[in-house]
Amino acid sequence: MRIVSGHLKGRRIKAPKNLPVRPTTDMAKEALFNILNNQYYFDKISVLDLFAGTGNISYEFASRGSAQITTVDNHFGCIKFINKTTEDLEIQLSAIKSDVFKFLEQTPQKFDIIFADPPYDLKLELFNLISKIVAERMLLNEEGVLIIEHAKHSKLLKENGFLQTRNYGSSAFTFFKR
């Protein structure tokens, strides 16, 4: 996996094989950030990265200048890897070991971008629960967006602020507004 843009562009990150992760592909990540680049000044936004895994998406935001990044994963090994990589890359982010759904129910923060990349085999109703909790708790700032990565054959509910779905290879990103 590599960082595709920003001041860390080209840096390769090698995750241990024992982590239960499926990092977003470089092609899909580049397409996603091309979309976001036209909508946000990265140095002015707050980001929440859910089911962070290796921290792949958080590093992309940090490389582009985002300073307020919160990364959540329930796997201790993932959080340990993210903390070490953050130190190695000399970036700042807050890595939290927590169940994502509990975190969403309890956080008092609001974000400009919430990115969720649950395991593709997660039950569809749990994918939809993410957008429901974010909408009900109003966790997005005024012009904020929730992006859920999922297998392209999975069809998320078109409610809770649904905007669009974009497919990239075997993956898809579904976007929700506040």
NORRAVEN-V282259 format. One record per helix or strand of 3 or more residues. SS is the DSSP state (H for helix, E for strand). FROM is the first residue (numbers start at 1). TO is the last residue. Records with the same first field share a line. If there is no record, write none. Layout:
SS: FROM-TO, FROM-TO
This chain:
H: 26-37, 42-44, 56-63, 76-89, 100-106, 124-136
E: 46-50, 68-73, 94-97, 111-116, 140-151, 162-168, 171-177
